[in-house]
Amino acid sequence: MAERLPLPEMRPAAHRAFLLWGMAAAVAAALSAVQVAAHWTGLAGTGPDAAGLERIILFYSVLPRVAVALVCGAALGLSGMLLQRVLHNPLAEPSTLGIAAGAQLALAAAALYAPMLMEVAREGVALAGGIAAVALVLGLTWKTGLEPVSVALAGMLTALTATSAATALILANGEYMYSLFIWGGGSLTQQSWTPTLTLGLRLALAALASALLLRPLTVLGLDDAGARGLGVSTAAIRLATVAVAVWLASSVVSEVGVIGFVGLAAPALARLSGARTPKAMLIAAPLAGAVLLWLADGMVQLLSGGGERVPTGAATALLGGPLLLWLLPRLGLFRPSSLGAQPGAVPRAARPAAMIGAVAALTLLAAIVALVVGRGPDGWTLATGPLLADLAEWRLPRTIVAAAAGALLAASGTVLQRVTANPLAGPEILGVGSGAGVGIAAALLVLPAPGLAVQALAAAAGAILVLAALLAIARRADLGPERLLLAGIAVGALCSAIITAVIATGSPAAFALLGWIGGSTNAADWSEAAAAGLASAVLILSLLPALRWLDILPLGSVAGALGVPERMSRFILIVLAGLSAAFAALFVGPLSFAGLIAPHLARLAGLTRTLPMLAGAVAIGAGLMVASDWLARMAAYPYQLPLGLFASLLAGPYLVWLLGRGGRAT
């Protein structure tokens, strides 16, 4: 089990942090006072009917919103503090452990397929989802001794998979799409005092349970052997504490949706303010969480003119990425994680060309099935002759787009895994797709009707900037492979929060982004097919002159001695990987995991050398996306699921298996 991992000493900053904490509380109080005063003035200066409406708004919306922000912030602060204490992990909190995403997935599934459960057992549904997610994360990382970076990485990848599943469910049911999406972003809009009273009771019970666990939590500050020597059952205390934290976080999700990263920031703020003992943290962390969420919600209302054009949960998520990036260089006391371990050896294919040909043939077969086989009002059909010619006008362009996007993602993933020497590196995991989304969002907001070429340039700029920032951060902070992945997830979370904030505005750009985020190819036409095919051909062929670099760069410092210009070669390869991921994300959205698993599958097929692996991965990626596109059309007929999200659901089980093996694919 994880040994005690002391946190950096920050007492010299405690006084300043305490002053900042007080200033934040004062600003939050002032913002709330302005809201209350505006409606109180309306009570006195209007007629009876208007005064009655102002009274309803004040006592059943404005004041409950202030109260629920305080209670939710305190609950998340306490939950994060408990998780961080019991796991010896300053990165642990409901968002980073996948608890919030698991609860959201369970609630979305229940809302769509078992609505009665939402009436009678909504909190139980959320709790079941949260427990399932955290159980998966702990099970995946138990053999590493719950090493902090491993736990955080497994949790955030699990959260990505759960979030993609929930989004796919929402987008497959158009009548609920927008409201569920906004709710999932963490909306604090209130219409009664019921959520505040419900969460307040849960918070009081959790605080009481935490007080009873105070002595065991103090002893758990020692290593496990020392704790057991003092008569503390470490396993039982861990399970009890995690259960309390998960219950509290799931309750918040069931009432207001996902509020991101407050549970990470509140304990950090409490420690900065001088709290060190469990007793002090038990008081300071909930207070810090309450102030933080109160302030964030006040700023959201101020910037939106008193409403909520952006969900508060999306606004707090904007804090999470920078905070994670700030914490990463300070985790030098952690033991190395095994999640980035190099994969074991596999038998090399005796005839690589034949293996690549077989994979290409399977991809071609998948394309033929996608063109010929389908479902209609009368059931399954096999299109031939004139019917096939008619349907090909719709099916063939989207098949070409899917194949080109899969090939680009696979090429990008192959390059990134070799350049970073990490088998878990992929354009989806490193936030490249989300960076491309921010570029697209900027183009949609700045220009009235940007064309495909402009969107492609904007996506490429966003993706390359994300990759460049990640490598600069890694180089400056001397981050290892696992921390580079975690930094990528942090940057991805920041970019995703920006995209969610834009979508929540309800503008024309928001609806365009909402369609993009799922990665739908429904509207693909011949111009998009030509652009995707041309981009894939140019970018993948551009990698051929760099094959020697890809052979030598994984050797590390030896590369320079072998005549490879390390800095220039890395830069060129990263630009090509970023461009490939950006063009793919433009057509199929930011999340599919094809770029992560295609190189692994190619290697497992015996394609271990650079050129065969690249060719095999490209063919596998194209086949995966073509098959995903066909299944996305068939699985929920007459609805068409988004291609990118459906592909992520197919790749999710492999990702879980890979994490469970510590990053080894064999």
N, C-alpha and C positions, 0 to 999 in steps of 0.2 A: 504494500500500500504506500501511498505517497508520504514521504517524510515531510517534516515541517519545512516550509519554504518562506523564510522571513522576507518581509516587504522592505523596500528601500526606506531608509530613515528620512523623514521629511519634517521633523519637528521645527527646524528653523523657519519653515513657511507656515506654521500653524496659525500664528497671529494674523498674517495677511489673509490666509484662507478663511479664518473666522470673520474678519471684517467683510470680505467679499460675500460670505454666506449671509451676513446681516444685511448688506446692501441689496442682495438678491431678494431677500424676504421683504424688504421695504419697497422695492420696485414692484414686486408682485402684489403687495397689499395696495399700493397706489393705483395700479391698473384695475384691480377689482373694485376699489373705491370709486373710480371714475365710472365704471359700468353701473354700479349700484346707484350712484348719484344721478346719473342720466335718467334712470327709470323712476327714482324717487321724485325728481323734479317733475316728471310727467304726471305723477299722481296728484301733485298739488296744482298744476297749471292747466289742466284739461277738464273737459266735461265728464259727467258721470260714466258714460259708456267707455270713453277713452281711458279714464282713470281705472276702471275695472279691468280693462285689457292690460294696462301697465302693471297693475297689481298682480295679475296672473303671471305675466312674464317675469316680474321681479321675484316673486316667492316660489314659482314653480319651474323656473328656467335659470335665471341669473345666479341666485343664491345656491341652488342645488349644484350648479356647475362648479362653483368655487369649492363647495364642500366635497364633491366627488373627486376633483383634482387633488385636493389635500389627502383624502383617504386613499386613492389609488397610488399616489406617489409614495405615501408612507408604506403601503402594503408591498409595493415593488421594492422599495428600499430595504425593508425587513427581509423579503424573500431573497434578494441578492446577497445581503449580509450573511444569512444562514448558509446559502450555497457556497459562498466564498470561504466561510469559516470551516465548514465540515469537509470540503474538498481540498482545502489548502490551496485555493486557486483564485487569484484576484481577477481572473477573466470570467469566472462563473457568474451567470445570471440567467433569468428566464429566456432572454433572446438568444444568447450564445449557446445555451444548452438545448435549444430546440423546443423548450416547453411551450412557449407562446405559439409557435407555428403548429405544434402538434394539437394543441387545444383549438386553434383556429380551424385546422383541417377537420377535426371531429365535429365542430359546430357547423361548418359549411355542409358537410355530408348529412348531418341530422336535419338541418334546415331544408335541404332539397329532397331528401328521401324518407325522413321520419319526423315530420314537423311536430307531431304530438309530443315527442321527446323534448322539444324546445319549450313546450308549455309546462311540462311537469318535472323535467330533470335536466334543465339546461346546464346547471353547474356540474352535475354528474357527468354529462357528456364531455364538457371541457376538461374535467379532471381526468377522465379516462384517456383522452388524447394527450394531455400533458404527461401523465404517468407512462404511457406507451413510448413517447419520445425520449424521456429521460432514461427509461429502462434500456432502450436501445443504445443510447449514447454510453451509459455506464457499462453495459455489456460489451460494447466494442472496445472500450479502453481499459477494462478491468485488468487485463494481463500486462498492461504497461504501468500498473500501480496508480492509475488515475493521474498520470502525468499531465500537468496543467495545459500545455499547448496541445497535446493529443486530445484531451477532453474538449477544449474549446473548438478545435478544428472539426472533430467528429460532430459536435453539437451544431455548429453552424452549417456544415454540409447536410446534416439531417434536416435542419430548418429549411435550407434551400429546396430540398426534395419535397418536404411537406408543403411548403408554400406553393411550389409549382403544381402539386396535386390539388390544393385548394383553389388556386386560380383556374385550373382546367375545369373543375367542377362548376365554378361560377360562370365562366365564359361559355360553358356548354348549355347553360340555362339562361338565355338572353333576358327573360322577363325579370330575373333577379340580379342581373349582372352588376349594374352600376351601384345600387344601394348596398349590396353585400361587399363590393370592393371598397367603398368608402368606409363602411362599418369596420372592415378588417384593418383599415388604416389607423384605427384608434380614435374614435370620435367621442368627445366629452359632452356633446349636446345633451341636455337633460329636459325631461318633461314632468318629473316628479322627484320626490325625496326617496323613493323606494331603493334605487341602486345605492345611494349613499348609506342608507340604514343597513342594507344587506351587507355591503362591503365593510362598513364600520363594525358590525358584529363579527364578521370573519376576522378582521384585523385584531379585534380585542381578544378573541380566542387564540389566534396565532401568537400574539404577544404573550399571553399567559403560558402557552405551551413552550415558547422560547425561554421564558423566565424559569420554568421548571427544568429546562435542558441546559441552563446556564453553567452549572458546575461541570457536567460532562463536556460541554463545549470548551470550557477553560482547559480541561485536561487534554482534550484533543489537540490543543496547541502544541503538545509534545509529539514525538514520533509515536507510531502505533505500539511499539514494544513498551515504551514508557507508560502509555495510557493503559495498556493491559496490565502492567505491573501494579497500577493503582486501582485495579478492579473495575475498569470501565470496559464494557463490551463495545468495541469500536464499530463493529458491523451493525449492531442494533441501534446505536446512537446515530450513525450515519443514515440508516434507512428512516428512522423516525424524523430526523431533521430535514432530510430531503422531502419526505412526505408532507411536512408542514409547509415547506417552501413551495412545492409544486401545487398544493391545494390553494395557497394564497394567490399565486400567480394565475392559476387557472380561473379562479373566481373573478379576478380583474378582467381577464380576456372574455369571460362569459357575459360580463356586464357592459363593457365599453370597447372591446376589441383589443388589438395588439398595441401596447405602448412600449416602444423599443428603447432599450439601453438605459432606462432610469435605474434599473437594478444594478447596472454596472457602474454608473456615475455616482450614485448616492453613497455607497460604502467608500469609494475613492475620495469623495469630498469629505466624508466623516473622518477618514484617516488623515487627510491633509489638515483638518481642524484640530488634530491632536488626540483623537480617540484611539486607544490601543487595546484596552481590555475588552473581553466580550460584553461585559456590563455596559461600558461606555458606548460600544458600537451598537448595542441593542437599543439605546436611546438616540444616538446621533444619526445612524443610518436612516431610520424612518423619517426623522425630522428633515434630513437633507433631501430625501426623496420627495417629501411633501412640498418643500420649498421649490425644488427644481421643476416639478411638474406644474405647480401653481404658476411659477414664472413663465414657463414655456407656453402654457395655455393663455395666459394674459397677453403675451407677445403675439400669439396667433390671432387672438381677437382684435388686438390693436391694429395689426397689419391688414386684417381683412375687414376692417370697419365695423367690428362688433359681431360679426357672424363667424362662420368657420368654413372659409373657402378651401382651406387645407386642414386635414385631420390633425389633431394634436399629436397623435402617435407618429405620423410621418415627420412632423417637426422635431420631435425628440430623437428620432432615428438619425437626423442630421448631425446630432452630437455624438452618436455612437462610433462612426468611422474615425473621426479625428481622435476620440478618446482611446480607442483601441490602438491606433498608430502611436499615440503618445506612450502607452503602456508597454508596447512590444520591446523597445530597447532596454526597458527596466526589468526584463524577465531573465537576466543572465544567470540567476541562481538556479534555474530549473534544469533538471536532468534532460539530456537530449531525447527527443521523441523518436519513436520507431516508425512513425507514419510516413516519413520520407525515405525509408530504407530502399536501397536499390533492389529491384526484383531479382529473384533467383534465376539461375541458368535454365534454359529450355533447349530441347534438341533442335538443332538447326535443320530447316527443311532441306532435303536432299536435292530437290529441284525447285528452287524459289520461283522461277518463271512459271512453272506448271501450277504452283500454289496460287500465284497472283492471277493467272488465267482462270482458275476455278472460282476464285472470289469474284472476279469481274463477271464471270458467267452467271453467278448467283445474283449479282446486282442487276444484270440485264434481265434475268428471269423476273426479279421483283418489279422492274419497270414494265415488263410486258403484262404481268398480272395487274398492275396499277392501271394500265390502259384498257384492258379487256374486261376484267371482272369488276362488278359493282352491284350496288343495291338500288332498287327503284320502288315505286309504289306497289308493284306486283311481286316484290321479293328479289332474290338474286338473279342477275342477268349476265350473259356472256355476249359481249358486243362483238359483232362481226359485220363485214360489208359496209353498207351505207351508214348503219348506226354507229359503227366504230369511227368512220370518217367524221361524222357529226360530233361525237363525244370527244374525239381527239383535239378539237379546237379548244376545249376546256381542260381536258386531262393532261395532254402532252406538255403544255407550258408549265403547269405546276409540278409535273414530274421532273422536268429539266431543272427548274428552280430548286426543288428539294435535293436532287442529286448534286448540283453544283454547290449548294450550301453545305451539304454533308462533306463533300470533298475538301472544301475550304477549311472547315472546322477541323477535319482530321489532319490536314497539312499543318495548320496552326498549332494543334496540340502536339504533333510530333516534334516540331521545332522547339516549342516551349519546354517540353519534357527533356530534350537533349541540352538546351542552353542552360536551364536551371538545374540539371542533374537531379530532377525530382519526378518520380513516376506519377505523382498526384497533381502535377501542374497541368492546367488546361485553360483554354480561353474563357470558359464559363466560370471556373473556380477563381481565376485571377481578376475577375470583374471587367474583363475586356468588353464583353457584350454590353454590360451596363454602361460602361464608358461611351460606347458607340451610341447607346440610347440617349445619353445626355447631349451628345453632339447633334443627334436628330432633333431632340427637343429644342435645342437652341435655334436650329434652322427653322423649325416650325413656328417658334415664337417671334423671331426677328423678321422673317420673310413671309409675305401673305400666302404664297402657294409655291413652295420650293419643289422643283422637279426631282426626278430620280437621281440625276447626276449631282445636284446640290446636296441632296440627302446623303448620297454615298460619300461625298467629300467630307461632310460634317461628321458622319459616322466614323470615317477613317481618322479624322483629327481627334475625336474623342477617345477612340481605342488606343491610338499611339500615345496620346498624352497620359492615359492611365498606365500603360506599360512603362513609359519613361519615368513616371513618378514612382512606380513600384521599385524599379531598379535603382533609382536614385536613393530612395529610402533604405533599401536593402544594403546598398554600398555604404551609405553614411552611418547607418546604425549597426552594420556588421550582422545583419540578420541571416540566420541559417535557412536551409530550404523550407522547414516547417513554418518558421516565422514569416518567410516570404509568402507562403500560401495564406497564412492568417492575415497578413497585411493586404493581400489581394481581396480576401473576403471582406475586410474592413472597408477598403475603397469601393468594392462592389456594393456594400450596404449603403454607403454614402451616396453613390450614384443612383441606386434604386430609390432611396428616399427622395432625391431630387425629382426623379421621374414620377413617383407617386404624388408628390406635391403638385406637379404640373397637371397630372391627370385629374386631381381633385378639384381643379379650378373650373372644370366643366366647359372650357373654351373649345373652339374647333381643333386647336392643337392637342387638347386633352383627348378628344375622341380618336384622333389619328394615332396618338401614342398608345391608347388603350387597344386599338386593333393591332399595333405593332408588337406590343409586349407579349402577346400570346403566340406570335410567330405564324400567323395564318397565311396560307398560300391560295386562299379561295379566289382572290381577285387577280392572280398572276396571269399576265398576258404574254404575247410573243415578244414585246419589247423588254419586259423584265427577264424572260427566259434568255434572250440574246445577251442582255447585260450580265446576268449571272454566269452564263456559259463562258463569255469572253473573260470575265474577271477570274474565274477559276482556272482557265487555261493559262492566262498570262502569269498569275501569281504562283501557281504550282510549278510551271516551267521555269520561273525565275529562281526557284530553289535548286535546280539541277547544278548550276555552277558552284553552289555553296555546299555541295555534298561533303567535300573534304573537311570543311569547317565543322559540319555536324558530326563527322567521325571523331574529330580531335578535341573539340571543346569540352565534352564530358570528362576528359582526362584532367581538367583543372589547370594548374600552373604549368603543366608539361606543354600546353598548347603553344606558348611563346617559344619554347626551345625547339619545337618542330616547325617553326617558320610561319605560324598562323598569327596574323595581326589580331590579337584577342579583342581589344576594345572595338575596333572597326567592324570585325566580323560579327560580334554580338549585336552591335547597333544595327547592322544591315539585316540580320536574321530577325531581330525583334520588330523592326519596321515591317518586314514581310509578313511575320506572324500576326502583327496588329492589323495590317491591311486585310489579310485573309479573314480574320475573325470579324472585322468590321463589315465587310461585304456580306458575309454569311448572316450576321445579326440583322443587317438591313432587310433581309428576305425572310428569316425564320425566327427573329426575336433573340433575346439575350441568353436564353437558358435551354440547352438541349442535352448537354453532357456527351454529345457525339465526339467532340474534340478531346475529351478525356479518355474515353474507352476505346476508340478506334485504334490508336497506337498500341494499346495493351492487347487487343484481339489480334492485331497483326503479329505482334511478338509471340503470342501464344501459338500462332499458326506456324511458327518456325522462321518467320521473317525477321531475323535479328540484325542483319547489316543495314546500313542507313538507306541505301537506295531501295532494296526490296521492302523494307519496313515502310518507307514513305509511300511507295506505290501501293502496297497492300492496305495501308491505313486509309489512303484516299479512296480506294475501291470499297473498303468496308464502310467508311463514313457515308459515301454516296448511297450504298445499299441500305444502310440503317435509316437514312432520312427518307428514301423512297418508300421503304416498307412502313415507316412511321406515318408518312403522308397518307398512304392507302388505308392504314388502320384507323387513322384519325377521321377519315371520311366514313368508314364503315362502322366503327364501334358504337356510335350514338346516333345512327341514322334516324330521322332526317337531319339532326344537328351535325355540324362538322366541327370537331375539336381542333384547337390550335395545334399546328404541326410541332412548333418548338416545345410546347408544354407536354404534348403527348410523347415526344421523343425523350424528354427528361424523365417521364414516368417509366418508360421502357428501360432506360439506363440506370434508374435509381437502385434496383436490386443489385446490380453489379457493383455500383459504388459502395453500397452497404457491405457487400462481401469483401471488397477490396480494403475498406477501412478495418474490417474485422481481422484481416490478415496482416495488419500493420503496414499497409502500403505494398505488400508483396502479392503479385498476381499468380504466383505458383507456390 
